[in-house]
Amino acid sequence: MPKLKTQAAKNSLLRRVRRQRLNYIAILPSLITILNGVCGFAAIVFAAEGATSGRNFSYHKLELPYFAMSGYMILLAMIADMIDGRIARMSKNTSSFGGQLDSLCDIISFGVAPAFLMLKVLEYHLSGIADASPFLLSFLERFVWLTAAAYLSCSAIRLARFNVENEEDESSHMSFVGLATPAAAGVIVSLIIFHQETLSNLASENTTLQLVFKNAIIYALPFLTIGLAILMVSRIRYPHVLNQYIKGKKPFAHLMRVLLFLGLIIWSRQAALVLIFCGFAASGFVKWFYYRVIRKSTKASQPAMEQEEND
């Protein structure tokens, strides 16, 4: 009986401590995290509007296609996602509540929103196949839907695994295992923004070139999405760009690279987004392929060649 009372007292104290912890949260990082989720929700709304209306988003002097506006909302969510964690660590207000809230908002902005945007863009551009072959259109719609579902599932697995393996100190944020969900969403978003803005402006200059690039992006997008889904749940390591290449003292060459990227963004932000996100996603896979496949096979062949020379 005394042991049961002691255990009951411990459980009661633990429940009071947990309730007390939930009463005190970091307001500023939480608000920025919620902004991340709101931007993701806005991206879904804009994508749905672009699929139904076919018109452009217009506000004062700003006029953009709804699909492109949806992509920019996801990019804004990325900025909020970068800021909230850094502010929480700088103010020493990291908590399990903030981490769980961040993952819930991330699954909206970098899981649901990019998958839904990709789905609506492809449905909108593939609708012309209905007159030629209704069966082919039905097959493509199901394939695209399964692609979006696979991407969403892998992004949820990626975020859940990150929550389990992540540590709150700054030193553990130097690299990621698997492609981060914001980077994967950035690849999809950058291609759609490039497709909706830059290629549309080429219509008056070269119609043939525009059609070739437009069709290439549209037909490659579902296969690229499947590849991104696999990279997210893989064990390939990707660097944390801010912590490894920008924070702290760096060689002069790093400054030149940063200036080059800034110049590229000023020259053409759409093309710069494609190069940055696609290059980052491909870099981890290329590095893994080189060290695990090419270099390993080269090392394995060297002893055999040395044995043949000795013989």
C-alpha positions as CSV (number, residue, x, y, z in Angstrom):
1,M,0.0,0.0,0.0
2,P,2.7,2.6,0.8
3,K,4.4,1.8,-2.5
4,L,1.1,2.3,-4.4
5,K,0.6,5.7,-2.6
6,T,4.1,6.8,-3.5
7,Q,3.6,5.8,-7.1
8,A,0.3,7.6,-7.3
9,A,1.9,10.7,-5.8
10,K,4.7,10.6,-8.4
11,N,2.2,10.2,-11.2
12,S,0.1,13.2,-9.9
13,L,3.2,15.3,-9.6
14,L,4.3,14.4,-13.1
15,R,0.9,15.3,-14.5
16,R,1.0,18.7,-12.7
17,V,4.5,19.4,-14.2
18,R,3.3,18.5,-17.7
19,R,0.3,20.8,-17.3
20,Q,2.6,23.5,-16.1
21,R,5.0,23.1,-19.0
22,L,2.1,23.6,-21.5
23,N,1.1,26.8,-19.8
24,Y,4.4,28.5,-20.7
25,I,5.5,28.5,-24.4
26,A,7.7,30.8,-26.4
27,I,5.3,33.1,-28.1
28,L,7.4,34.6,-30.9
29,P,8.8,31.3,-32.3
30,S,5.3,29.8,-32.1
31,L,3.7,32.6,-34.0
32,I,6.3,32.4,-36.8
33,T,5.8,28.6,-36.9
34,I,2.0,29.1,-37.2
35,L,2.7,31.6,-40.0
36,N,4.5,28.8,-41.8
37,G,1.3,26.7,-41.6
38,V,-0.9,29.6,-42.7
39,C,1.3,30.1,-45.8
40,G,1.0,26.4,-46.6
41,F,-2.8,26.7,-46.3
42,A,-2.8,29.8,-48.6
43,A,-0.7,27.8,-51.1
44,I,-3.4,25.1,-51.2
45,V,-6.2,27.7,-51.7
46,F,-4.3,29.4,-54.6
47,A,-3.6,26.1,-56.2
48,A,-7.3,25.2,-56.1
49,E,-8.2,28.6,-57.5
50,G,-5.7,28.3,-60.4
51,A,-7.2,24.9,-61.3
52,T,-10.7,26.1,-61.4
53,S,-10.6,29.7,-62.7
54,G,-7.7,29.8,-65.1
55,R,-7.2,33.5,-64.3
56,N,-4.3,35.3,-62.7
57,F,-3.9,36.6,-59.2
58,S,-4.1,40.4,-59.2
59,Y,-3.4,42.8,-56.4
60,H,-2.6,46.4,-57.2
61,K,0.3,46.2,-59.6
62,L,1.1,42.6,-58.8
63,E,-0.3,40.0,-61.3
64,L,0.8,36.4,-61.2
65,P,-0.6,33.1,-62.2
66,Y,-2.4,31.4,-59.3
67,F,-0.1,28.4,-59.5
68,A,3.0,30.6,-59.3
69,M,1.4,32.5,-56.4
70,S,0.9,29.2,-54.6
71,G,4.6,28.4,-55.1
72,Y,5.6,31.7,-53.6
73,M,3.5,31.0,-50.6
74,I,5.4,27.8,-50.0
75,L,8.7,29.7,-50.4
76,L,7.4,32.2,-47.8
77,A,6.7,29.3,-45.5
78,M,10.3,28.1,-45.9
79,I,11.5,31.5,-44.7
80,A,9.3,31.3,-41.6
81,D,10.5,27.7,-41.1
82,M,14.2,28.9,-41.1
83,I,13.5,31.8,-38.7
84,D,11.4,30.1,-36.0
85,G,13.9,27.4,-35.0
86,R,16.8,29.8,-35.0
87,I,15.0,32.3,-32.8
88,A,14.0,29.6,-30.4
89,R,17.6,28.3,-30.1
90,M,19.0,31.9,-29.8
91,S,16.6,32.7,-27.0
92,K,17.0,29.2,-25.4
93,N,13.3,28.6,-25.7
94,T,13.4,25.3,-27.5
95,S,10.8,22.8,-26.3
96,S,9.1,19.6,-27.3
97,F,5.9,21.7,-27.9
98,G,7.7,23.9,-30.5
99,G,9.2,20.9,-32.3
100,Q,5.8,19.2,-32.6
101,L,4.1,22.4,-33.7
102,D,6.8,22.9,-36.3
103,S,6.4,19.4,-37.7
104,L,2.6,19.8,-37.9
105,C,3.0,23.1,-39.9
106,D,5.7,21.5,-42.0
107,I,3.5,18.7,-43.2
108,I,1.0,21.3,-44.4
109,S,3.5,23.6,-46.1
110,F,6.0,21.1,-47.4
111,G,3.9,17.9,-47.6
112,V,0.3,18.6,-48.5
113,A,0.8,21.9,-50.3
114,P,3.5,20.8,-52.9
115,A,1.7,17.5,-53.5
116,F,-1.6,19.3,-54.1
117,L,0.0,22.0,-56.2
118,M,1.7,19.4,-58.4
119,L,-1.6,17.4,-58.7
120,K,-3.6,20.5,-59.8
121,V,-1.0,21.7,-62.3
122,L,-0.8,18.3,-64.0
123,E,-4.6,17.9,-64.0
124,Y,-5.0,21.4,-65.5
125,H,-2.4,20.8,-68.3
126,L,-3.4,17.1,-69.0
127,S,-7.1,17.9,-69.4
128,G,-6.6,18.4,-73.2
129,I,-5.9,14.7,-73.6
130,A,-9.6,13.9,-72.8
131,D,-10.6,14.5,-76.4
132,A,-7.9,12.3,-77.8
133,S,-8.0,9.4,-75.4
134,P,-10.3,9.3,-72.3
135,F,-8.7,6.1,-71.2
136,L,-5.2,7.6,-71.3
137,L,-6.4,10.6,-69.3
138,S,-7.9,8.4,-66.6
139,F,-4.7,6.4,-66.4
140,L,-2.5,9.6,-66.1
141,E,-4.8,11.1,-63.4
142,R,-4.6,8.0,-61.3
143,F,-0.8,7.8,-61.7
144,V,-0.4,11.5,-60.7
145,W,-2.7,11.0,-57.7
146,L,-0.6,8.1,-56.5
147,T,2.5,10.1,-57.0
148,A,1.1,12.9,-54.9
149,A,0.1,10.4,-52.2
150,A,3.6,8.8,-52.2
151,Y,5.2,12.2,-51.8
152,L,2.9,13.2,-48.9
153,S,3.5,9.8,-47.2
154,C,7.3,10.1,-47.5
155,S,7.3,13.7,-46.2
156,A,5.3,12.6,-43.1
157,I,7.7,9.7,-42.5
158,R,10.7,12.1,-43.0
159,L,9.3,14.6,-40.4
160,A,8.4,11.8,-37.9
161,R,11.9,10.3,-38.2
162,F,13.4,13.8,-37.7
163,N,11.5,14.3,-34.5
164,V,12.7,11.0,-33.1
165,E,16.4,11.4,-34.1
166,N,16.7,15.2,-33.7
167,E,18.5,16.9,-30.8
168,E,17.9,20.5,-29.7
169,D,21.5,21.7,-29.6
170,E,22.9,23.8,-32.5
171,S,25.8,21.3,-33.2
172,S,23.3,18.6,-34.3
173,H,21.9,20.9,-37.0
174,M,25.0,20.7,-39.3
175,S,23.6,18.1,-41.6
176,F,20.4,16.2,-42.2
177,V,19.7,12.5,-42.9
178,G,17.6,12.4,-46.0
179,L,16.5,15.3,-48.1
180,A,14.7,17.9,-45.9
181,T,11.0,18.4,-46.7
182,P,11.5,22.2,-47.5
183,A,14.3,21.4,-50.0
184,A,12.1,18.7,-51.7
185,A,9.2,21.1,-51.8
186,G,11.5,23.7,-53.2
187,V,12.4,21.5,-56.2
188,I,8.7,21.1,-57.1
189,V,7.8,24.8,-56.5
190,S,10.8,26.2,-58.4
191,L,10.0,24.2,-61.5
192,I,6.3,25.2,-61.4
193,I,7.2,28.9,-60.9
194,F,9.6,28.6,-63.8
195,H,6.9,26.9,-65.9
196,Q,4.2,29.4,-65.1
197,E,6.2,32.7,-65.3
198,T,9.4,32.4,-67.4
199,L,8.2,29.9,-70.0
200,S,4.9,31.8,-70.4
201,N,6.9,35.0,-71.2
202,L,8.8,33.1,-74.0
203,A,5.6,32.6,-75.9
204,S,6.1,35.9,-77.9
205,E,9.7,35.1,-78.7
206,N,9.8,31.4,-79.6
207,T,6.6,29.3,-79.5
208,T,8.4,26.0,-80.3
209,L,11.0,26.4,-77.6
210,Q,8.3,27.3,-75.1
211,L,6.2,24.2,-75.9
212,V,9.2,21.9,-75.7
213,F,10.2,23.1,-72.2
214,K,6.7,23.3,-71.0
215,N,5.9,19.7,-72.0
216,A,9.2,18.5,-70.6
217,I,8.5,19.9,-67.2
218,I,4.9,18.7,-67.1
219,Y,5.8,15.1,-68.1
220,A,8.9,14.9,-65.9
221,L,7.3,16.4,-62.8
222,P,5.6,13.2,-61.5
223,F,8.7,11.1,-61.9
224,L,10.8,13.8,-60.2
225,T,8.3,13.9,-57.4
226,I,8.7,10.1,-56.8
227,G,12.5,10.6,-56.8
228,L,12.2,13.4,-54.2
229,A,10.0,11.1,-52.1
230,I,12.7,8.4,-52.1
231,L,15.4,10.9,-51.2
232,M,13.4,12.2,-48.2
233,V,13.2,8.7,-46.6
234,S,16.7,7.7,-47.6
235,R,19.8,7.8,-45.4
236,I,21.7,10.1,-47.7
237,R,23.3,13.0,-45.8
238,Y,22.6,16.6,-46.9
239,P,24.4,19.6,-45.4
240,H,22.6,22.4,-43.5
241,V,23.4,25.3,-45.8
242,L,23.2,28.1,-43.3
243,N,25.2,26.4,-40.6
244,Q,27.9,25.0,-42.8
245,Y,28.4,27.6,-45.5
246,I,27.3,30.9,-44.2
247,K,27.5,31.0,-40.4
248,G,30.9,31.8,-38.8
249,K,34.2,32.6,-40.5
250,K,34.6,31.2,-44.0
251,P,37.3,31.3,-46.8
252,F,37.1,34.1,-49.3
253,A,35.8,31.6,-51.9
254,H,32.6,31.2,-49.9
255,L,31.9,34.9,-50.2
256,M,32.4,34.7,-54.0
257,R,29.9,31.8,-54.2
258,V,27.3,33.7,-52.2
259,L,27.7,36.8,-54.4
260,L,27.4,34.6,-57.5
261,F,24.1,33.2,-56.1
262,L,22.8,36.6,-55.3
263,G,23.7,37.9,-58.7
264,L,21.9,34.9,-60.3
265,I,18.8,35.6,-58.2
266,I,18.8,39.3,-59.2
267,W,19.3,38.4,-62.9
268,S,16.4,35.8,-62.9
269,R,14.9,34.6,-59.7
270,Q,12.9,31.9,-61.5
271,A,16.0,30.3,-63.1
272,A,18.0,30.8,-59.9
273,L,15.4,28.9,-57.8
274,V,15.5,26.0,-60.2
275,L,19.3,25.8,-60.2
276,I,19.6,26.2,-56.4
277,F,16.9,23.7,-55.3
278,C,17.5,21.1,-58.1
279,G,21.3,21.4,-57.7
280,F,21.1,20.9,-53.9
281,A,18.8,17.9,-54.2
282,A,21.0,16.3,-56.8
283,S,24.3,17.0,-55.0
284,G,23.5,14.6,-52.1
285,F,22.6,11.8,-54.4
286,V,25.6,12.4,-56.7
287,K,28.0,12.4,-53.7
288,W,26.5,9.3,-52.3
289,F,26.6,7.5,-55.7
290,Y,30.3,8.5,-56.1
291,Y,31.5,7.3,-52.7
292,R,29.2,4.2,-52.5
293,V,29.3,2.9,-56.0
294,I,32.1,4.4,-58.2
295,R,34.8,4.7,-55.6
296,K,34.0,1.4,-54.0
297,S,34.1,-0.4,-57.3
298,T,37.4,1.3,-58.1
299,K,38.9,0.2,-54.8
300,A,37.7,-3.3,-55.4
301,S,39.2,-3.5,-58.8
302,Q,42.7,-2.2,-57.7
303,P,43.7,-5.4,-55.8
304,A,42.6,-7.5,-58.7
305,M,44.7,-5.5,-61.1
306,E,47.7,-5.6,-58.8
307,Q,47.3,-9.4,-58.5
308,E,47.3,-9.7,-62.3
309,E,50.4,-7.6,-62.6
310,N,52.2,-9.7,-60.0
311,D,51.3,-12.9,-61.8
